[in-house]
């Protein structure tokens, strides 16, 4: 009985070695280059727009944000928090309220 079990274990080991030799190659990470759109457009409003210009233009163009539909303060708060918490946007904590206030005052996109 022991001889049968050791033979079976040996065959199973050979099968696993053969199977692993045909397995997919290990996962490989590769660097990529991404060209982001360049724009010198800033959010209008002077000092009132400083918080959004200083924090949001690293990832978003002003044009993209300014064409969003009108949202409530609660909806903009959720969006800003999503950018910070989910996407790890480097937004200065002291600027969050000013960014939300600015976005809440945006006119409806046409």
DSSP file (Angstrom, degrees, kcal/mol; ACC not computed):
  #  RESIDUE AA STRUCTURE BP1 BP2  ACC     N-H-->O    O-->H-N    N-H-->O    O-->H-N    TCO  KAPPA ALPHA  PHI   PSI    X-CA   Y-CA   Z-CA
    1    1 A X     >        0   0    0      0, 0.0     4,-2.3     0, 0.0     5,-0.2   0.000 360.0 360.0 360.0 -45.9    0.0    0.0    0.0
    2    2 A X  H  >  +     0   0    0      1,-0.2     4,-2.5     2,-0.2     5,-0.2   0.881 360.0  52.7 -62.0 -37.9    2.8    2.4    0.9
    3    3 A X  H  > S+     0   0    0      2,-0.2     4,-2.0     1,-0.2    -1,-0.2   0.896 108.8  49.5 -65.2 -39.5    4.5    1.6   -2.3
    4    4 A X  H  > S+     0   0    0      2,-0.2     4,-2.4     1,-0.2    -2,-0.2   0.903 112.0  48.5 -65.1 -42.3    1.4    2.4   -4.3
    5    5 A X  H  X S+     0   0    0     -4,-2.3     4,-2.6     2,-0.2    -2,-0.2   0.900 111.7  48.3 -66.2 -41.0    0.9    5.7   -2.5
    6    6 A X  H  X S+     0   0    0     -4,-2.5     4,-2.1     2,-0.2    -1,-0.2   0.864 111.9  50.0 -70.0 -33.2    4.5    6.8   -3.0
    7    7 A X  H  X S+     0   0    0     -4,-2.0     4,-2.4     2,-0.2    -2,-0.2   0.922 112.4  47.4 -66.5 -43.7    4.3    5.9   -6.7
    8    8 A X  H  X S+     0   0    0     -4,-2.4     4,-2.4     1,-0.2    -2,-0.2   0.905 112.2  49.7 -63.4 -41.6    1.1    7.9   -7.1
    9    9 A X  H  X S+     0   0    0     -4,-2.6     4,-2.4     2,-0.2    -1,-0.2   0.896 110.4  50.8 -65.0 -39.5    2.6   10.8   -5.2
   10   10 A X  H  X S+     0   0    0     -4,-2.1     4,-2.2     2,-0.2    -2,-0.2   0.915 111.1  47.4 -64.2 -42.9    5.7   10.7   -7.5
   11   11 A X  H  X S+     0   0    0     -4,-2.4     4,-2.4     2,-0.2    -2,-0.2   0.900 111.7  50.8 -65.0 -40.3    3.5   10.7  -10.6
   12   12 A X  H  X S+     0   0    0     -4,-2.4     4,-2.3     1,-0.2    -2,-0.2   0.908 109.6  51.2 -63.5 -41.0    1.5   13.6   -9.3
   13   13 A X  H  X S+     0   0    0     -4,-2.4     4,-2.1     2,-0.2    -2,-0.2   0.907 110.3  48.4 -62.7 -42.1    4.7   15.5   -8.6
   14   14 A X  H  X S+     0   0    0     -4,-2.2     4,-2.4     2,-0.2    -1,-0.2   0.895 110.8  51.5 -63.9 -39.9    5.9   14.9  -12.1
   15   15 A X  H  X S+     0   0    0     -4,-2.4     4,-2.6     1,-0.2    -2,-0.2   0.907 110.1  49.0 -63.9 -41.2    2.6   16.0  -13.5
   16   16 A X  H  X S+     0   0    0     -4,-2.3     4,-2.6     2,-0.2    -2,-0.2   0.892 110.8  50.0 -66.3 -39.2    2.7   19.2  -11.4
   17   17 A X  H  X S+     0   0    0     -4,-2.1     4,-1.4     2,-0.2    -2,-0.2   0.928 112.8  46.9 -63.5 -44.3    6.3   20.0  -12.6
   18   18 A X  H  X S+     0   0    0     -4,-2.4     4,-0.8     1,-0.2    -2,-0.2   0.906 113.3  49.0 -64.3 -41.1    5.2   19.5  -16.2
   19   19 A X  H >< S+     0   0    0     -4,-2.6     3,-1.0     1,-0.2     4,-0.4   0.915 108.9  52.0 -65.5 -42.7    2.1   21.6  -15.8
   20   20 A X  H >< S+     0   0    0     -4,-2.6     3,-0.7     1,-0.3    -1,-0.2   0.798 102.0  60.9 -66.6 -26.9    4.1   24.5  -14.1
   21   21 A X  H 3< S+     0   0    0     -4,-1.4    -1,-0.3     1,-0.2    -2,-0.2   0.783 108.7  44.0 -68.2 -25.3    6.5   24.5  -17.0
   22   22 A X  T << S+     0   0    0     -3,-1.0    -1,-0.2    -4,-0.8    -2,-0.2   0.391  89.9 116.0 -98.7   1.6    3.6   25.3  -19.3
   23   23 A X  S <  S-     0   0    0     -3,-0.7     3,-0.1    -4,-0.4    -3,-0.0  -0.249  79.5 -83.4 -68.2 159.4    2.1   27.9  -17.0
   24   24 A X        -     0   0    0      1,-0.1    -1,-0.1     3,-0.0     3,-0.1  -0.255  53.3 -96.7 -61.1 148.6    1.9   31.6  -18.2
   25   25 A X        -     0   0    0      1,-0.1    -1,-0.1    -3,-0.1     3,-0.1  -0.274  55.4 -81.8 -62.9 156.6    5.0   33.7  -17.6
   26   26 A X        -     0   0    0      1,-0.1    -1,-0.1    -3,-0.1     2,-0.1  -0.218  55.7 -89.5 -60.9 151.8    4.9   35.8  -14.4
   27   27 A X        -     0   0    0     -3,-0.1     2,-0.5     1,-0.0    -1,-0.1  -0.378  46.0-159.5 -61.7 133.9    3.1   39.1  -14.5
   28   28 A X        -     0   0    0     -3,-0.1     2,-0.4    -2,-0.1    -1,-0.0  -0.977   8.1-144.3-125.3 128.2    5.4   41.9  -15.6
   29   29 A X        -     0   0    0     -2,-0.5     2,-0.4     0, 0.0     0, 0.0  -0.711  18.5-168.6 -87.7 138.8    4.8   45.6  -15.0
   30   30 A X        -     0   0    0     -2,-0.4     2,-0.2     0, 0.0    -2,-0.0  -0.973  21.9-117.3-128.0 143.8    5.9   48.0  -17.7
   31   31 A X        -     0   0    0     -2,-0.4     2,-0.3     1,-0.0     0, 0.0  -0.518  31.7-165.9 -75.6 144.6    6.3   51.8  -17.7
   32   32 A X        -     0   0    0     -2,-0.2     2,-0.5     2,-0.0    -1,-0.0  -0.901  14.7-134.3-127.8 159.7    4.0   53.7  -20.0
   33   33 A X        -     0   0    0     -2,-0.3     2,-0.5     2,-0.0    -2,-0.0  -0.959  18.7-168.4-115.7 132.7    4.1   57.3  -21.1
   34   34 A X        -     0   0    0     -2,-0.5     2,-0.7     2,-0.0    -2,-0.0  -0.982  12.5-148.0-124.0 128.1    0.9   59.3  -21.2
   35   35 A X        -     0   0    0     -2,-0.5     2,-0.3     3,-0.0     3,-0.0  -0.860  17.6-157.9 -95.6 115.2    0.5   62.7  -22.9
   36   36 A X        -     0   0    0     -2,-0.7    23,-0.0     1,-0.1    -2,-0.0  -0.665  29.7 -95.6 -90.6 147.3   -2.0   64.8  -21.0
   37   37 A X        -     0   0    0     -2,-0.3     2,-0.5     1,-0.1    -1,-0.1  -0.338  38.6-139.1 -61.5 141.3   -3.8   67.7  -22.7
   38   38 A X        +     0   0    0     -3,-0.0     2,-0.4    23,-0.0    -1,-0.1  -0.877  29.4 164.1-106.2 132.3   -2.0   71.0  -22.1
   39   39 A X        -     0   0    0     -2,-0.5    23,-0.0     2,-0.1    -2,-0.0  -0.996  33.1-161.0-147.0 140.3   -4.1   74.1  -21.5
   40   40 A X        +     0   0    0     -2,-0.4     2,-0.2     2,-0.1    -1,-0.1   0.350  59.2 119.6 -99.6   5.3   -3.2   77.5  -20.1
   41   41 A X        -     0   0    0      1,-0.0    21,-0.5     3,-0.0     2,-0.3  -0.499  44.9-168.9 -71.2 136.4   -6.9   78.2  -19.3
   42   42 A X        -     0   0    0     -2,-0.2     2,-0.3    20,-0.1    -2,-0.1  -0.778  32.6 -86.0-120.5 166.9   -7.6   78.7  -15.7
   43   43 A X        -     0   0    0     -2,-0.3     3,-0.3     6,-0.2     6,-0.1  -0.565  49.9-123.4 -71.6 132.7  -10.8   79.0  -13.6
   44   44 A X  S    S+     0   0    0     -2,-0.3    -1,-0.1     1,-0.2    -3,-0.0  -0.360  76.2  79.0 -74.9 157.2  -12.2   82.5  -13.7
   45   45 A X  S >  S-     0   0    0      3,-0.1     3,-1.5    -2,-0.1    -1,-0.2   0.462  76.7-127.2 127.7   5.1  -12.8   84.5  -10.6
   46   46 A X  G >  S-     0   0    0     -3,-0.3     3,-2.0     1,-0.3     4,-0.3  -0.305  86.4  -0.4  61.4-138.1   -9.5   85.9   -9.4
   47   47 A X  G >  S+     0   0    0      1,-0.3     3,-1.2     2,-0.2     4,-0.4   0.784 128.5  65.6 -58.2 -28.2   -8.7   85.1   -5.7
   48   48 A X  G <  S+     0   0    0     -3,-1.5    -1,-0.3     1,-0.2     4,-0.3   0.787 104.6  45.9 -62.9 -26.1  -12.0   83.3   -5.4
   49   49 A X  G <> S+     0   0    0     -3,-2.0     4,-2.7     1,-0.2     5,-0.3   0.404  83.3  98.8 -97.1   0.9  -10.7   80.7   -7.8
   50   50 A X  H <> S+     0   0    0     -3,-1.2     4,-2.7    -4,-0.3     5,-0.2   0.903  80.8  51.7 -56.6 -44.2   -7.2   80.3   -6.2
   51   51 A X  H  > S+     0   0    0     -4,-0.4     4,-1.2    -3,-0.2     5,-0.2   0.917 114.8  41.1 -62.2 -44.4   -8.1   77.1   -4.4
   52   52 A X  H  >>S+     0   0    0     -4,-0.3     4,-2.4     2,-0.2     5,-0.7   0.886 116.2  49.7 -73.4 -37.3   -9.5   75.3   -7.4
   53   53 A X  H  X5S+     0   0    0     -4,-2.7     4,-0.6     1,-0.2    -2,-0.2   0.896 113.5  46.7 -65.0 -39.1   -6.7   76.6   -9.7
   54   54 A X  H  <5S+     0   0    0     -4,-2.7    -1,-0.2    -5,-0.3    -2,-0.2   0.725 126.5  25.3 -76.1 -22.1   -4.0   75.5   -7.2
   55   55 A X  H  <5S+     0   0    0     -4,-1.2     3,-0.2    -5,-0.2    -2,-0.2   0.746 122.1  40.6-113.8 -31.4   -5.4   72.0   -6.6
   56   56 A X  H >X5S+     0   0    0     -4,-2.4     4,-2.5    -5,-0.2     3,-1.3   0.716  93.5  73.7-101.5 -22.1   -7.5   70.8   -9.5
   57   57 A X  T 3<<S+     0   0    0     -5,-0.7    -1,-0.2    -4,-0.6    -4,-0.1   0.629  81.5  75.0 -71.7 -11.2   -5.6   71.8  -12.6
   58   58 A X  T 34 S+     0   0    0     -3,-0.2    -1,-0.3     1,-0.1    -2,-0.1   0.823 118.9  12.8 -66.4 -29.1   -2.9   69.2  -12.1
   59   59 A X  T <4 S+     0   0    0     -3,-1.3     2,-0.4     1,-0.2    -2,-0.2   0.667 126.6  49.5-118.2 -27.4   -5.5   66.6  -13.3
   60   60 A X  S  < S-     0   0    0     -4,-2.5     2,-0.2     4,-0.0    -1,-0.2  -0.899  71.1-128.6-120.9 144.0   -8.4   68.4  -14.9
   61   61 A X     >  -     0   0    0     -2,-0.4     4,-1.7     1,-0.1     5,-0.2  -0.614  25.2-124.2 -80.6 151.7   -8.6   71.1  -17.4
   62   62 A X  H  > S+     0   0    0    -21,-0.5     4,-3.0    -2,-0.2     5,-0.2   0.905 111.8  57.5 -60.9 -39.9  -10.7   74.1  -16.5
   63   63 A X  H  > S+     0   0    0      1,-0.2     4,-0.8     2,-0.2    -1,-0.2   0.880 104.0  51.2 -59.4 -39.7  -12.8   73.6  -19.6
   64   64 A X  H  4 S+     0   0    0      1,-0.2     3,-0.4     2,-0.2    -1,-0.2   0.920 115.3  41.7 -64.9 -43.1  -13.7   70.1  -18.6
   65   65 A X  H >< S+     0   0    0     -4,-1.7     3,-1.7     1,-0.2    -2,-0.2   0.906 110.4  56.5 -71.4 -40.9  -14.8   71.1  -15.2
   66   66 A X  H 3< S+     0   0    0     -4,-3.0    -1,-0.2     1,-0.3    -2,-0.2   0.638 103.0  56.0 -69.7 -12.7  -16.6   74.3  -16.4
   67   67 A X  T 3< S+     0   0    0     -4,-0.8    -1,-0.3    -3,-0.4    -2,-0.2   0.286  81.9 114.7-100.5  10.3  -18.8   72.2  -18.8
   68   68 A X  S <  S-     0   0    0     -3,-1.7    41,-0.6     1,-0.1     3,-0.1  -0.433  75.3 -98.8 -75.2 154.3  -20.2   69.9  -16.0
   69   69 A X        -     0   0    0     39,-0.2     2,-0.2     1,-0.1    -1,-0.1  -0.268  49.5 -83.6 -67.6 161.1  -23.9   70.1  -15.2
   70   70 A X        -     0   0    0     39,-0.1     2,-0.3    35,-0.0    -1,-0.1  -0.484  54.7-173.2 -65.9 129.4  -25.1   72.1  -12.3
   71   71 A X        -     0   0    0     32,-0.3    35,-0.1    -2,-0.2     2,-0.0  -0.892  23.7-108.2-124.7 156.7  -24.8   70.0   -9.1
   72   72 A X     >  -     0   0    0     -2,-0.3     4,-2.6     1,-0.1     5,-0.2  -0.260  36.4-104.5 -73.4 167.4  -25.9   70.6   -5.5
   73   73 A X  H  > S+     0   0    0      1,-0.2     4,-2.5     2,-0.2     5,-0.2   0.893 123.6  52.6 -60.2 -39.5  -23.4   71.3   -2.8
   74   74 A X  H  > S+     0   0    0      2,-0.2     4,-2.1     1,-0.2    -1,-0.2   0.900 109.7  48.3 -64.1 -40.1  -23.8   67.8   -1.5
   75   75 A X  H  > S+     0   0    0      2,-0.2     4,-2.2     1,-0.2    -2,-0.2   0.916 113.1  46.7 -67.6 -42.7  -23.1   66.3   -4.9
   76   76 A X  H  X S+     0   0    0     -4,-2.6     4,-2.9     2,-0.2     5,-0.2   0.885 110.2  54.3 -66.2 -36.9  -20.0   68.5   -5.4
   77   77 A X  H  X S+     0   0    0     -4,-2.5     4,-2.6    -5,-0.2    -2,-0.2   0.927 109.1  48.1 -60.6 -43.9  -18.8   67.5   -1.9
   78   78 A X  H  X S+     0   0    0     -4,-2.1     4,-2.1     2,-0.2    -2,-0.2   0.904 112.4  49.3 -62.8 -41.4  -19.1   63.9   -2.8
   79   79 A X  H  X S+     0   0    0     -4,-2.2     4,-2.2     2,-0.2    -2,-0.2   0.926 112.6  46.2 -64.6 -45.3  -17.2   64.5   -6.0
   80   80 A X  H  X S+     0   0    0     -4,-2.9     4,-2.0     1,-0.2    -2,-0.2   0.917 113.2  49.6 -64.6 -42.9  -14.4   66.4   -4.3
   81   81 A X  H  X S+     0   0    0     -4,-2.6     4,-3.3    -5,-0.2     5,-0.4   0.866 108.9  53.4 -64.3 -35.2  -14.2   63.7   -1.5
   82   82 A X  H  X>S+     0   0    0     -4,-2.1     4,-2.0     2,-0.2     5,-1.7   0.917 108.0  50.2 -63.9 -42.8  -14.0   61.0   -4.2
   83   83 A X  H  <5S+     0   0    0     -4,-2.2     6,-2.9     3,-0.2    -2,-0.2   0.901 118.2  39.6 -61.4 -40.5  -11.1   62.8   -5.9
   84   84 A X  H  <5S+     0   0    0     -4,-2.0     4,-0.3     4,-0.2    -2,-0.2   0.947 126.8  30.3 -75.0 -50.0   -9.3   63.0   -2.6
   85   85 A X  H  <5S+     0   0    0     -4,-3.3    -3,-0.2    -5,-0.2    -2,-0.2   0.879 130.4  29.9 -84.1 -40.2  -10.1   59.6   -1.0
   86   86 A X  T  <5S+     0   0    0     -4,-2.0    -3,-0.2    -5,-0.4    -2,-0.1   0.918 132.3  29.9 -87.1 -47.6  -10.5   57.3   -4.0
   87   87 A X  S   <S-     0   0    0     -5,-1.7    -3,-0.2     2,-0.0    -2,-0.1   0.443  99.4-128.1 -95.1  -0.6   -8.1   58.9   -6.6
   88   88 A X        -     0   0    0     -4,-0.3    -4,-0.2    -6,-0.3     2,-0.2   0.848  35.2-175.2  58.8  38.8   -5.7   60.3   -4.0
   89   89 A X        -     0   0    0     -6,-2.9     2,-2.3    -7,-0.1    -1,-0.2  -0.467  31.0-123.2 -64.1 132.5   -5.8   63.8   -5.4
   90   90 A X        +     0   0    0     -2,-0.2     2,-0.5   -35,-0.1    -1,-0.1  -0.425  49.8 161.9 -80.8  69.6   -3.3   65.9   -3.5
   91   91 A X        -     0   0    0     -2,-2.3     2,-0.3   -35,-0.0     5,-0.1  -0.771  44.2-117.4 -93.3 129.7   -5.8   68.6   -2.4
   92   92 A X    >>  -     0   0    0     -2,-0.5     3,-2.3     1,-0.2     4,-0.6  -0.489  20.0-134.9 -64.4 127.0   -4.8   70.8    0.5
   93   93 A X  G >4 S+     0   0    0      1,-0.3     3,-0.9    -2,-0.3     4,-0.4   0.841 104.3  58.2 -54.7 -35.7   -7.3   70.2    3.3
   94   94 A X  G 34 S+     0   0    0      1,-0.2     4,-0.3     2,-0.1    -1,-0.3   0.634 104.9  52.3 -71.3 -11.2   -7.7   73.9    4.0
   95   95 A X  G <> S+     0   0    0     -3,-2.3     4,-2.3     2,-0.1    -1,-0.2   0.532  82.8  89.2 -98.8  -8.8   -8.8   74.4    0.3
   96   96 A X  H <X S+     0   0    0     -3,-0.9     4,-2.4    -4,-0.6     5,-0.2   0.923  88.3  47.0 -58.7 -49.2  -11.6   71.8    0.2
   97   97 A X  H  > S+     0   0    0     -4,-0.4     4,-2.4     1,-0.2    -1,-0.2   0.893 113.2  49.4 -61.8 -40.8  -14.4   74.1    1.4
   98   98 A X  H  > S+     0   0    0     -4,-0.3     4,-2.3     2,-0.2    -1,-0.2   0.875 110.6  50.6 -67.0 -36.8  -13.4   76.8   -1.0
   99   99 A X  H  X S+     0   0    0     -4,-2.3     4,-2.7     2,-0.2     5,-0.2   0.936 112.1  46.6 -65.6 -46.0  -13.3   74.3   -3.9
  100  100 A X  H  X S+     0   0    0     -4,-2.4     4,-2.3     1,-0.2    -2,-0.2   0.911 112.3  50.4 -62.7 -42.5  -16.8   73.0   -3.1
  101  101 A X  H  X S+     0   0    0     -4,-2.4     4,-1.1    -5,-0.2    -1,-0.2   0.911 111.8  48.3 -61.9 -42.5  -18.1   76.6   -2.7
  102  102 A X  H >< S+     0   0    0     -4,-2.3     3,-0.6     1,-0.2     4,-0.4   0.946 113.2  46.5 -62.4 -49.1  -16.6   77.5   -6.1
  103  103 A X  H >< S+     0   0    0     -4,-2.7     3,-1.2     1,-0.2   -32,-0.3   0.858 108.0  56.7 -64.1 -35.4  -18.0   74.4   -7.9
  104  104 A X  H 3< S+     0   0    0     -4,-2.3    -1,-0.2     1,-0.2    -2,-0.2   0.796 105.1  52.8 -66.4 -28.2  -21.5   74.9   -6.3
  105  105 A X  T << S+     0   0    0     -4,-1.1    -1,-0.2    -3,-0.6    -2,-0.2   0.486  80.7 121.9 -86.1  -3.6  -21.7   78.5   -7.8
  106  106 A X    <   -     0   0    0     -3,-1.2   -35,-0.1    -4,-0.4     3,-0.1  -0.329  65.0-121.5 -61.8 137.9  -20.9   77.3  -11.4
  107  107 A X        -     0   0    0      1,-0.1    -1,-0.1   -37,-0.1     3,-0.1  -0.374  42.5 -80.1 -72.8 161.1  -23.6   78.2  -13.9
  108  108 A X        -     0   0    0      1,-0.1   -39,-0.2   -39,-0.1    -1,-0.1  -0.361  50.3-112.2 -61.7 137.7  -25.3   75.4  -15.8
  109  109 A X              0   0    0    -41,-0.6   -39,-0.1     1,-0.1   -42,-0.1  -0.427 360.0 360.0 -70.1 145.4  -23.2   74.2  -18.8
  110  110 A X              0   0    0     -2,-0.1    -1,-0.1    -3,-0.1   -43,-0.1   0.415 360.0 360.0-106.0 360.0  -24.7   74.9  -22.2
